[in-house]
Amino acid sequence: MVDDEEVVRKVAKATLENHGYRVLLAANGKEAVEALRAAKTSIGLILLDLTKPVWAGRKLFRFCGQSVKTFP
């Protein structure tokens, strides 16, 4: 879950975990890339805010699309 607003990240994490999902959080695209690279398991879904600072959502989206095979 990538969003620059902490409250949005916390609510999304709690909601998703209540439904059995494991959730990684990032405040911006740079943190998201670091989290993806450090992930010990495969990533099944990325939720992101397209208008956030530091690596805007569209740039992160393109990066993930190009690099998806390199993530665990």
Biopython code that builds the backbone (N, CA, C, O; Angstrom):
import numpy as np
from Bio.PDB.StructureBuilder import StructureBuilder

atoms = [
    (1, "MET", "N", (0.844, -1.162, 0.000)),
    (1, "MET", "CA", (0.000, 0.000, 0.000)),
    (1, "MET", "C", (0.892, 1.228, 0.000)),
    (1, "MET", "O", (1.669, 1.436, 0.933)),
    (2, "VAL", "N", (0.786, 2.032, -1.031)),
    (2, "VAL", "CA", (1.635, 3.210, -1.175)),
    (2, "VAL", "C", (0.757, 4.456, -1.147)),
    (2, "VAL", "O", (-0.055, 4.673, -2.046)),
    (3, "ASP", "N", (0.924, 5.268, -0.115)),
    (3, "ASP", "CA", (0.173, 6.513, -0.005)),
    (3, "ASP", "C", (0.953, 7.454, 0.901)),
    (3, "ASP", "O", (1.549, 7.013, 1.884)),
    (4, "ASP", "N", (0.955, 8.732, 0.585)),
    (4, "ASP", "CA", (1.698, 9.693, 1.392)),
    (4, "ASP", "C", (0.978, 10.077, 2.679)),
    (4, "ASP", "O", (1.584, 10.696, 3.553)),
    (5, "GLU", "N", (-0.291, 9.727, 2.817)),
    (5, "GLU", "CA", (-1.043, 10.050, 4.029)),
    (5, "GLU", "C", (-1.028, 8.862, 4.991)),
    (5, "GLU", "O", (-1.520, 7.781, 4.669)),
    (6, "GLU", "N", (-0.460, 9.080, 6.167)),
    (6, "GLU", "CA", (-0.306, 8.006, 7.141)),
    (6, "GLU", "C", (-1.638, 7.377, 7.541)),
    (6, "GLU", "O", (-1.728, 6.157, 7.677)),
    (7, "VAL", "N", (-2.658, 8.186, 7.728)),
    (7, "VAL", "CA", (-3.947, 7.645, 8.146)),
    (7, "VAL", "C", (-4.524, 6.715, 7.074)),
    (7, "VAL", "O", (-5.145, 5.704, 7.401)),
    (8, "VAL", "N", (-4.324, 7.048, 5.815)),
    (8, "VAL", "CA", (-4.799, 6.187, 4.719)),
    (8, "VAL", "C", (-4.061, 4.855, 4.748)),
    (8, "VAL", "O", (-4.674, 3.799, 4.587)),
    (9, "ARG", "N", (-2.748, 4.903, 4.952)),
    (9, "ARG", "CA", (-1.958, 3.663, 5.034)),
    (9, "ARG", "C", (-2.425, 2.795, 6.194)),
    (9, "ARG", "O", (-2.597, 1.586, 6.039)),
    (10, "LYS", "N", (-2.632, 3.415, 7.363)),
    (10, "LYS", "CA", (-3.038, 2.649, 8.545)),
    (10, "LYS", "C", (-4.412, 2.003, 8.366)),
    (10, "LYS", "O", (-4.599, 0.838, 8.716)),
    (11, "VAL", "N", (-5.364, 2.747, 7.828)),
    (11, "VAL", "CA", (-6.717, 2.204, 7.631)),
    (11, "VAL", "C", (-6.687, 1.084, 6.593)),
    (11, "VAL", "O", (-7.304, 0.037, 6.791)),
    (12, "ALA", "N", (-5.976, 1.298, 5.495)),
    (12, "ALA", "CA", (-5.883, 0.266, 4.460)),
    (12, "ALA", "C", (-5.225, -0.991, 5.013)),
    (12, "ALA", "O", (-5.687, -2.103, 4.757)),
    (13, "LYS", "N", (-4.150, -0.815, 5.767)),
    (13, "LYS", "CA", (-3.448, -1.971, 6.341)),
    (13, "LYS", "C", (-4.364, -2.752, 7.276)),
    (13, "LYS", "O", (-4.447, -3.976, 7.181)),
    (14, "ALA", "N", (-5.044, -2.061, 8.171)),
    (14, "ALA", "CA", (-5.940, -2.735, 9.119)),
    (14, "ALA", "C", (-7.058, -3.464, 8.392)),
    (14, "ALA", "O", (-7.389, -4.601, 8.728)),
    (15, "THR", "N", (-7.632, -2.815, 7.407)),
    (15, "THR", "CA", (-8.726, -3.428, 6.650)),
    (15, "THR", "C", (-8.258, -4.677, 5.904)),
    (15, "THR", "O", (-8.903, -5.723, 5.969)),
    (16, "LEU", "N", (-7.150, -4.564, 5.205)),
    (16, "LEU", "CA", (-6.639, -5.699, 4.440)),
    (16, "LEU", "C", (-6.193, -6.839, 5.352)),
    (16, "LEU", "O", (-6.439, -8.005, 5.045)),
    (17, "GLU", "N", (-5.541, -6.517, 6.464)),
    (17, "GLU", "CA", (-5.113, -7.571, 7.387)),
    (17, "GLU", "C", (-6.308, -8.264, 8.027)),
    (17, "GLU", "O", (-6.252, -9.464, 8.298)),
    (18, "ASN", "N", (-7.377, -7.535, 8.271)),
    (18, "ASN", "CA", (-8.597, -8.154, 8.800)),
    (18, "ASN", "C", (-9.194, -9.166, 7.826)),
    (18, "ASN", "O", (-9.970, -10.037, 8.222)),
    (19, "HIS", "N", (-8.829, -9.046, 6.556)),
    (19, "HIS", "CA", (-9.306, -9.992, 5.539)),
    (19, "HIS", "C", (-8.240, -11.027, 5.188)),
    (19, "HIS", "O", (-8.371, -11.753, 4.202)),
    (20, "GLY", "N", (-7.178, -11.090, 6.005)),
    (20, "GLY", "CA", (-6.184, -12.139, 5.842)),
    (20, "GLY", "C", (-4.992, -11.813, 4.962)),
    (20, "GLY", "O", (-4.181, -12.693, 4.677)),
    (21, "TYR", "N", (-4.868, -10.574, 4.527)),
    (21, "TYR", "CA", (-3.748, -10.201, 3.672)),
    (21, "TYR", "C", (-2.544, -9.752, 4.503)),
    (21, "TYR", "O", (-2.700, -9.195, 5.589)),
    (22, "ARG", "N", (-1.364, -9.999, 3.984)),
    (22, "ARG", "CA", (-0.136, -9.456, 4.565)),
    (22, "ARG", "C", (0.147, -8.165, 3.814)),
    (22, "ARG", "O", (0.103, -8.148, 2.584)),
    (23, "VAL", "N", (0.434, -7.088, 4.526)),
    (23, "VAL", "CA", (0.516, -5.767, 3.907)),
    (23, "VAL", "C", (1.877, -5.119, 4.160)),
    (23, "VAL", "O", (2.363, -5.079, 5.290)),
    (24, "LEU", "N", (2.471, -4.620, 3.096)),
    (24, "LEU", "CA", (3.677, -3.803, 3.182)),
    (24, "LEU", "C", (3.247, -2.358, 2.957)),
    (24, "LEU", "O", (2.386, -2.092, 2.118)),
    (25, "LEU", "N", (3.837, -1.422, 3.699)),
    (25, "LEU", "CA", (3.471, -0.016, 3.572)),
    (25, "LEU", "C", (4.648, 0.813, 3.073)),
    (25, "LEU", "O", (5.807, 0.517, 3.365)),
    (26, "ALA", "N", (4.323, 1.855, 2.316)),
    (26, "ALA", "CA", (5.328, 2.817, 1.866)),
    (26, "ALA", "C", (4.660, 4.180, 1.740)),
    (26, "ALA", "O", (3.504, 4.283, 1.328)),
    (27, "ALA", "N", (5.396, 5.218, 2.099)),
    (27, "ALA", "CA", (4.860, 6.571, 2.043)),
    (27, "ALA", "C", (5.059, 7.224, 0.676)),
    (27, "ALA", "O", (4.423, 8.230, 0.364)),
    (28, "ASN", "N", (5.949, 6.643, -0.140)),
    (28, "ASN", "CA", (6.198, 7.207, -1.466)),
    (28, "ASN", "C", (6.767, 6.125, -2.380)),
    (28, "ASN", "O", (7.022, 5.000, -1.950)),
    (29, "GLY", "N", (6.959, 6.479, -3.627)),
    (29, "GLY", "CA", (7.432, 5.505, -4.602)),
    (29, "GLY", "C", (8.808, 4.957, -4.302)),
    (29, "GLY", "O", (9.070, 3.774, -4.523)),
    (30, "LYS", "N", (9.692, 5.807, -3.799)),
    (30, "LYS", "CA", (11.048, 5.347, -3.469)),
    (30, "LYS", "C", (10.984, 4.281, -2.378)),
    (30, "LYS", "O", (11.635, 3.242, -2.486)),
    (31, "GLU", "N", (10.202, 4.536, -1.329)),
    (31, "GLU", "CA", (10.042, 3.539, -0.261)),
    (31, "GLU", "C", (9.393, 2.267, -0.797)),
    (31, "GLU", "O", (9.732, 1.165, -0.366)),
    (32, "ALA", "N", (8.467, 2.419, -1.730)),
    (32, "ALA", "CA", (7.787, 1.251, -2.302)),
    (32, "ALA", "C", (8.770, 0.358, -3.048)),
    (32, "ALA", "O", (8.734, -0.864, -2.906)),
    (33, "VAL", "N", (9.639, 0.959, -3.832)),
    (33, "VAL", "CA", (10.634, 0.180, -4.570)),
    (33, "VAL", "C", (11.558, -0.545, -3.594)),
    (33, "VAL", "O", (11.890, -1.712, -3.798)),
    (34, "GLU", "N", (11.969, 0.149, -2.534)),
    (34, "GLU", "CA", (12.822, -0.489, -1.527)),
    (34, "GLU", "C", (12.098, -1.662, -0.866)),
    (34, "GLU", "O", (12.694, -2.717, -0.649)),
    (35, "ALA", "N", (10.817, -1.480, -0.546)),
    (35, "ALA", "CA", (10.033, -2.553, 0.076)),
    (35, "ALA", "C", (9.857, -3.730, -0.879)),
    (35, "ALA", "O", (9.935, -4.885, -0.462)),
    (36, "LEU", "N", (9.621, -3.444, -2.145)),
    (36, "LEU", "CA", (9.466, -4.511, -3.135)),
    (36, "LEU", "C", (10.753, -5.309, -3.282)),
    (36, "LEU", "O", (10.729, -6.537, -3.361)),
    (37, "ARG", "N", (11.854, -4.614, -3.318)),
    (37, "ARG", "CA", (13.149, -5.296, -3.466)),
    (37, "ARG", "C", (13.504, -6.118, -2.233)),
    (37, "ARG", "O", (14.174, -7.145, -2.345)),
    (38, "ALA", "N", (13.060, -5.674, -1.058)),
    (38, "ALA", "CA", (13.374, -6.368, 0.193)),
    (38, "ALA", "C", (12.365, -7.472, 0.531)),
    (38, "ALA", "O", (12.593, -8.256, 1.452)),
    (39, "ALA", "N", (11.272, -7.535, -0.196)),
    (39, "ALA", "CA", (10.211, -8.505, 0.105)),
    (39, "ALA", "C", (10.736, -9.935, 0.040)),
    (39, "ALA", "O", (11.466, -10.302, -0.880)),
    (40, "LYS", "N", (10.353, -10.730, 1.027)),
    (40, "LYS", "CA", (10.772, -12.130, 1.088)),
    (40, "LYS", "C", (9.778, -13.055, 0.384)),
    (40, "LYS", "O", (10.068, -14.230, 0.160)),
    (41, "THR", "N", (8.628, -12.530, 0.044)),
    (41, "THR", "CA", (7.605, -13.318, -0.639)),
    (41, "THR", "C", (7.178, -12.580, -1.904)),
    (41, "THR", "O", (7.551, -11.425, -2.107)),
    (42, "SER", "N", (6.410, -13.233, -2.741)),
    (42, "SER", "CA", (5.937, -12.586, -3.957)),
    (42, "SER", "C", (4.878, -11.537, -3.613)),
    (42, "SER", "O", (4.184, -11.644, -2.602)),
    (43, "ILE", "N", (4.770, -10.543, -4.459)),
    (43, "ILE", "CA", (3.803, -9.464, -4.288)),
    (43, "ILE", "C", (2.648, -9.738, -5.243)),
    (43, "ILE", "O", (2.843, -9.851, -6.454)),
    (44, "GLY", "N", (1.442, -9.843, -4.686)),
    (44, "GLY", "CA", (0.283, -10.151, -5.513)),
    (44, "GLY", "C", (-0.508, -8.936, -5.955)),
    (44, "GLY", "O", (-1.272, -9.005, -6.917)),
    (45, "LEU", "N", (-0.329, -7.815, -5.252)),
    (45, "LEU", "CA", (-1.122, -6.627, -5.548)),
    (45, "LEU", "C", (-0.392, -5.398, -5.018)),
    (45, "LEU", "O", (0.186, -5.428, -3.931)),
    (46, "ILE", "N", (-0.425, -4.318, -5.794)),
    (46, "ILE", "CA", (0.130, -3.047, -5.341)),
    (46, "ILE", "C", (-0.977, -2.004, -5.439)),
    (46, "ILE", "O", (-1.514, -1.754, -6.518)),
    (47, "LEU", "N", (-1.312, -1.398, -4.301)),
    (47, "LEU", "CA", (-2.274, -0.295, -4.267)),
    (47, "LEU", "C", (-1.477, 0.979, -4.128)),
    (47, "LEU", "O", (-0.652, 1.101, -3.223)),
    (48, "LEU", "N", (-1.715, 1.940, -5.020)),
    (48, "LEU", "CA", (-0.931, 3.166, -4.922)),
    (48, "LEU", "C", (-1.741, 4.392, -5.272)),
    (48, "LEU", "O", (-2.697, 4.348, -6.047)),
    (49, "ASP", "N", (-1.321, 5.486, -4.670)),
    (49, "ASP", "CA", (-1.886, 6.810, -4.904)),
    (49, "ASP", "C", (-1.146, 7.391, -6.101)),
    (49, "ASP", "O", (0.078, 7.515, -6.065)),
    (50, "LEU", "N", (-1.857, 7.743, -7.145)),
    (50, "LEU", "CA", (-1.202, 8.236, -8.352)),
    (50, "LEU", "C", (-0.678, 9.659, -8.224)),
    (50, "LEU", "O", (0.087, 10.103, -9.080)),
    (51, "THR", "N", (-1.067, 10.388, -7.179)),
    (51, "THR", "CA", (-0.676, 11.796, -7.070)),
    (51, "THR", "C", (0.190, 12.073, -5.846)),
    (51, "THR", "O", (0.103, 13.152, -5.261)),
    (52, "LYS", "N", (1.009, 11.127, -5.460)),
    (52, "LYS", "CA", (1.834, 11.321, -4.275)),
    (52, "LYS", "C", (3.196, 11.913, -4.625)),
    (52, "LYS", "O", (3.634, 11.835, -5.773)),
    (53, "PRO", "N", (3.873, 12.511, -3.625)),
    (53, "PRO", "CA", (5.212, 13.065, -3.872)),
    (53, "PRO", "C", (6.270, 11.957, -3.916)),
    (53, "PRO", "O", (6.002, 10.821, -3.525)),
    (54, "VAL", "N", (7.451, 12.290, -4.385)),
    (54, "VAL", "CA", (8.603, 11.378, -4.470)),
    (54, "VAL", "C", (8.234, 10.136, -5.278)),
    (54, "VAL", "O", (7.621, 9.202, -4.761)),
    (55, "TRP", "N", (8.599, 10.142, -6.493)),
    (55, "TRP", "CA", (8.258, 9.070, -7.435)),
    (55, "TRP", "C", (6.748, 9.035, -7.589)),
    (55, "TRP", "O", (6.093, 8.167, -7.013)),
    (56, "ALA", "N", (6.198, 9.929, -8.329)),
    (56, "ALA", "CA", (4.743, 9.990, -8.553)),
    (56, "ALA", "C", (4.218, 8.615, -8.953)),
    (56, "ALA", "O", (4.949, 7.797, -9.512)),
    (57, "GLY", "N", (2.964, 8.378, -8.666)),
    (57, "GLY", "CA", (2.345, 7.075, -8.874)),
    (57, "GLY", "C", (2.512, 6.503, -10.267)),
    (57, "GLY", "O", (2.756, 5.306, -10.421)),
    (58, "ARG", "N", (2.384, 7.339, -11.277)),
    (58, "ARG", "CA", (2.515, 6.841, -12.652)),
    (58, "ARG", "C", (3.939, 6.341, -12.927)),
    (58, "ARG", "O", (4.124, 5.342, -13.622)),
    (59, "LYS", "N", (4.936, 7.034, -12.384)),
    (59, "LYS", "CA", (6.328, 6.597, -12.562)),
    (59, "LYS", "C", (6.541, 5.254, -11.863)),
    (59, "LYS", "O", (7.174, 4.357, -12.420)),
    (60, "LEU", "N", (6.019, 5.117, -10.653)),
    (60, "LEU", "CA", (6.135, 3.851, -9.925)),
    (60, "LEU", "C", (5.402, 2.742, -10.669)),
    (60, "LEU", "O", (5.904, 1.622, -10.765)),
    (61, "PHE", "N", (4.223, 3.045, -11.191)),
    (61, "PHE", "CA", (3.440, 2.069, -11.942)),
    (61, "PHE", "C", (4.234, 1.563, -13.147)),
    (61, "PHE", "O", (4.291, 0.358, -13.393)),
    (62, "ARG", "N", (4.843, 2.474, -13.890)),
    (62, "ARG", "CA", (5.660, 2.072, -15.050)),
    (62, "ARG", "C", (6.850, 1.234, -14.606)),
    (62, "ARG", "O", (7.163, 0.223, -15.235)),
    (63, "PHE", "N", (7.519, 1.643, -13.526)),
    (63, "PHE", "CA", (8.659, 0.895, -13.014)),
    (63, "PHE", "C", (8.254, -0.530, -12.645)),
    (63, "PHE", "O", (8.946, -1.485, -12.998)),
    (64, "CYS", "N", (7.141, -0.674, -11.940)),
    (64, "CYS", "CA", (6.689, -2.007, -11.534)),
    (64, "CYS", "C", (6.341, -2.860, -12.745)),
    (64, "CYS", "O", (6.628, -4.057, -12.772)),
    (65, "GLY", "N", (5.730, -2.252, -13.732)),
    (65, "GLY", "CA", (5.385, -2.991, -14.949)),
    (65, "GLY", "C", (6.613, -3.480, -15.693)),
    (65, "GLY", "O", (6.601, -4.562, -16.279)),
    (66, "GLN", "N", (7.666, -2.690, -15.669)),
    (66, "GLN", "CA", (8.902, -3.065, -16.353)),
    (66, "GLN", "C", (9.731, -4.040, -15.528)),
    (66, "GLN", "O", (10.499, -4.824, -16.085)),
    (67, "SER", "N", (9.584, -3.999, -14.205)),
    (67, "SER", "CA", (10.456, -4.752, -13.328)),
    (67, "SER", "C", (9.773, -5.904, -12.608)),
    (67, "SER", "O", (10.395, -6.574, -11.783)),
    (68, "VAL", "N", (8.521, -6.137, -12.905)),
    (68, "VAL", "CA", (7.751, -7.121, -12.136)),
    (68, "VAL", "C", (8.421, -8.481, -12.079)),
    (68, "VAL", "O", (8.275, -9.186, -11.080)),
    (69, "LYS", "N", (9.140, -8.871, -13.101)),
    (69, "LYS", "CA", (9.794, -10.182, -13.092)),
    (69, "LYS", "C", (10.989, -10.229, -12.126)),
    (69, "LYS", "O", (11.440, -11.309, -11.742)),
    (70, "THR", "N", (11.491, -9.061, -11.741)),
    (70, "THR", "CA", (12.658, -9.057, -10.871)),
    (70, "THR", "C", (12.287, -9.128, -9.399)),
    (70, "THR", "O", (13.154, -9.360, -8.557)),
    (71, "PHE", "N", (11.023, -8.934, -9.076)),
    (71, "PHE", "CA", (10.595, -9.014, -7.679)),
    (71, "PHE", "C", (10.276, -10.448, -7.320)),
    (71, "PHE", "O", (9.816, -11.217, -8.163)),
    (72, "PRO", "N", (10.523, -10.817, -6.051)),
    (72, "PRO", "CA", (10.262, -12.205, -5.622)),
    (72, "PRO", "C", (8.803, -12.586, -5.813)),
    (72, "PRO", "O", (8.414, -13.713, -5.504)),
]
sb = StructureBuilder()
sb.init_structure("model")
sb.init_model(0)
sb.init_chain("A")
sb.init_seg("    ")
for serial, (resi, resn, name, xyz) in enumerate(atoms, 1):
    if name == "N":
        sb.init_residue(resn, " ", resi, " ")
    sb.init_atom(name, np.array(xyz, "f"), 0.0, 1.0, " ", f" {name:<3s}", serial, name[0])
structure = sb.get_structure()
